[in-house]
Amino acid sequence: METELQAFLEQLEGLYSTLLVQARNLLLPSRLYQIGILVGVFVVATVLRHWAGNRMLDWMRTLEGWPKWRLRVLLIIQKRLRLIFFTLLAWAATWTMQAITTFPSRSYLLELFATISLALLLVSLAARFVHNPALRRIVTWALWIYVTLYYIGLIDETTKLLDGLAISFGDFRLSLLAILKALVVTGLLFTVARIIAGTASGRIRRAEHMSPSMQVLAIKMLQIVLFGAAFFIGLKAVGFDLTGLAVLSGAIGVGIGFGLQKVISNLVSGVIILLDKSIKPGDVISIGETFGWINALTARYVSITTRDGKEYLIPNEDLITGQVVNWSHSNEYVRLDIYFGTAYGDDPHVVRKLAIEAASSVNRVLSFKAPVCHIVGFGDSSVDYILRFWIRDPTEGLTNIRGNVYLALWDAFKENGISIPFPQREVKVLEGSELATRALD
């Protein structure tokens, strides 16, 4: 431990000495005026940025018909105008100085800063391929630091310093340099895996011979394989021993398996749902009091959106163990029933005919599956009927179509003098009762 600490201090001292030499070189007369030129270049670039940036924004606001990707590119350029102007002016100053004098030392600093600024510009543009804003910021700053250290000649000293910051567990040694390498390699592999997964997912979704549930299953399996391979390959590439990691993960898996029974059950249930194709995105289902259409199938839950805009996240296990009504499992046709009653004085034959005509007049009711109406009983106050009709668009709602049919029945019965009775009670006061006595008084 003391030996490693001593080595780390020596490396830190070496890096400090190198930085001190670099700082002293900046005080040379040939470097001071180059620093002055760079300061002037930065000031001019800042002025040009404010002048051109505002005009560029005003011009972009007039481009209403342009595609979004072009506007996005223009906005990226607008935000980096200072760096663009600084790079151009720095290279112009470098080439001018090289044309004036033949001494490389008199343009060395200008060329160094021009090269670094160009590298920083390219890094900031390339980092736009990282979609996550936080991750993009981390990648950008990490590459900027690496590029700067590389061009000023401090990459070797920094590498040794990072490798000196390490901890040891027996034969296993973990340094800060190894961690950074693992993060970089794994990040690159994850980026490649994400690009491949995105391209393959698009092709799978366009495969007409595959059902929606099989498409979701294939995409999820592909993502698991690609990202899992990227993770383990990244660790192996930087020298991590995966044998110990496998043993450790097995022990951890046994330990936490009992605490994650529900999670694992939902994962397995999700795979079963995708395999047996019992439900798929776009299906209209009812589970308990929840009625809506399936928005997405995930590894742990199913997203169901109801007619009132609420989104319910139903665990996969509930769909496997509970009773689920799939209104569009094998076909889109759905039969609906509504009940009503009419007075005993109304002709049942006329009532049935009017009910069928009223249901057929509603837009969403199917005509080739004609509505039917039957008597289902003789109630205390009415003759009871059932009206059955078919629709093929349950995603448009069930309550609204029932309401439209009821409204059509109301209009048809009112026009033809059919009455809808309601319970009536006749109250008689018996002679000699207390109520009758009070009434006489």
Buried (B, 14 or more C-beta within 10 A) or exposed (E): EEEBEEBBEEBBEBBEEBEEEEEEEEEEEBBEBBBEBBEEBBEEBBEBBEEBBEEBEEEBEEEEEEEEEEBEEBEEEBEBBBBBBBBBBBBEBBBEBBEEEEEEEBBBBBBBBBBBBBBBBEBBBEBEEBEEEEBBEBBBEBBBEBBBBBBEEBBEBBBBBBBBBBEEEEEEEBBBBBBBBBBBBBBEBBBEBBEBBEEBBEEBBEEEEBEBBBBBBBBBEBBEEBBEEBBBBBBBBBEBEEEEEEEEEEEEEEEEEEEEEEBEBBBEBBBBBBEEEBBBBEBBBBBEEEBBBBBEBBBBBBBBBEBEEEEBEBBBBBBBEEEBEBBBBEEBBBEBEBEBBBBEEBEBEEBBBBBBBBBBEBEBBBEEBEBBBEEEEEEEEBBBBBBBBBBBBBBEBBEEBBEBBBEBBBEBBEEEEBEBBEEEEEEEEEEEEEEEEEEEE
